[in-house]
Amino acid sequence: MSQHVLGYVEKDTPIHRLHATCKLIYFLVITTVVMLTYDTRLLLAITISSLFILYLADIHYREISFILKFIAFFTLLNLIAVYIFEPEYGVALYGSRWVIAEGWGRYSITWQQIFYESNLLLKYLATVPIAIVFIMTTNPSQFASSLNHIGLSYRISYSVALTLRYIPDIQSQFRTIRQAQEARGLDLSRKAKLKDRIMGTVGLIMPLVLTSLENIDTISHAMELRRFGQGKKRTWYVQAPFKRVDVGILVLAGAWILALILCYVANQGRFYNPFM
């Protein structure tokens, strides 16, 4: 499993046993709430709950180390870019300026800017674990049948299932192409220079795209031969009923929405200001 970047992994955990539609709704609610609020207290509470859910899903660091490093790199890059382009945005946002260290020109370090960028960091910490849990604990076939049974067209539902199933395949194809290139003398290991590794990786994209298009064409022909999409309805081999725990998760999602509304009213807006 350590070779996989991201994909469904079958395990027997409370999160894996949750209804797929329930997990989708919870993921969408959390994402929406986190996008709409800058209340540190709410973001911190969601972050703690997301990390706890990640723990319950029995997902280990070695299984997601690559994607975590990738996200961490771009998160750090985003935080640095925010400071470079708007080093006083937190000051303007919270209406006060508490200086930690004077800098050159407008590049001073203030508590307000640190607090604002900490909220940005919490947004990543709150949503990334839930996204990882959703992808790695949701059976694509069960998810597709669930979407269909709540009213979504089975053609669209099946497309979603194929997309989720194809993520590990793309990763496997990338590794295969990379190993073939390394066998021909292209060094993509950590011993090579960063520039050479980046250029070599970019060179792998075209073979990966061509291979993916060929696989898509094969799947499309196979589905056409089986007259997929000709009927108005279809049956599903995998289908799960809603349970009490699923209802509890939906109630929890509703509680996060209620918390968002209460925070908005208490703060008279999206931002919690501790500097008042």
Rosetta blueprint (number, residue, H / E / L):
1 M L
2 S L
3 Q L
4 H L
5 V L
6 L L
7 G L
8 Y L
9 V L
10 E L
11 K L
12 D L
13 T L
14 P L
15 I L
16 H L
17 R L
18 L L
19 H L
20 A H
21 T H
22 C H
23 K H
24 L H
25 I H
26 Y H
27 F H
28 L H
29 V H
30 I H
31 T H
32 T H
33 V H
34 V H
35 M H
36 L H
37 T L
38 Y E
39 D L
40 T H
41 R H
42 L H
43 L H
44 L H
45 A H
46 I H
47 T H
48 I H
49 S H
50 S H
51 L H
52 F H
53 I H
54 L H
55 Y H
56 L H
57 A L
58 D L
59 I L
60 H L
61 Y H
62 R H
63 E H
64 I H
65 S H
66 F H
67 I H
68 L H
69 K H
70 F H
71 I H
72 A H
73 F H
74 F H
75 T H
76 L H
77 L H
78 N H
79 L H
80 I H
81 A H
82 V H
83 Y H
84 I H
85 F H
86 E L
87 P L
88 E L
89 Y H
90 G H
91 V H
92 A H
93 L H
94 Y H
95 G L
96 S L
97 R L
98 W L
99 V E
100 I E
101 A E
102 E E
103 G E
104 W E
105 G L
106 R L
107 Y E
108 S E
109 I E
110 T E
111 W H
112 Q H
113 Q H
114 I H
115 F H
116 Y H
117 E H
118 S H
119 N H
120 L H
121 L H
122 L H
123 K H
124 Y H
125 L H
126 A H
127 T H
128 V H
129 P H
130 I H
131 A H
132 I H
133 V H
134 F H
135 I H
136 M H
137 T H
138 T L
139 N L
140 P H
141 S H
142 Q H
143 F H
144 A H
145 S H
146 S H
147 L H
148 N H
149 H H
150 I L
151 G L
152 L L
153 S L
154 Y H
155 R H
156 I H
157 S H
158 Y H
159 S H
160 V H
161 A H
162 L H
163 T H
164 L H
165 R H
166 Y H
167 I H
168 P H
169 D H
170 I H
171 Q H
172 S H
173 Q H
174 F H
175 R H
176 T H
177 I H
178 R H
179 Q H
180 A H
181 Q H
182 E H
183 A H
184 R L
185 G L
186 L L
187 D L
188 L L
189 S L
190 R L
191 K L
192 A L
193 K L
194 L H
195 K H
196 D H
197 R H
198 I H
199 M H
200 G H
201 T H
202 V H
203 G H
204 L L
205 I H
206 M H
207 P H
208 L H
209 V H
210 L H
211 T H
212 S H
213 L H
214 E H
215 N H
216 I H
217 D H
218 T H
219 I H
220 S H
221 H H
222 A H
223 M H
224 E H
225 L H
226 R L
227 R L
228 F L
229 G L
230 Q L
231 G L
232 K L
233 K L
234 R L
235 T L
236 W L
237 Y L
238 V L
239 Q L
240 A L
241 P L
242 F L
243 K L
244 R H
245 V H
246 D H
247 V H
248 G H
249 I H
250 L H
251 V H
252 L H
253 A H
254 G H
255 A H
256 W H
257 I H
258 L H
259 A H
260 L H
261 I H
262 L H
263 C H
264 Y H
265 V H
266 A H
267 N H
268 Q L
269 G L
270 R L
271 F E
272 Y L
273 N L
274 P L
275 F L
276 M L
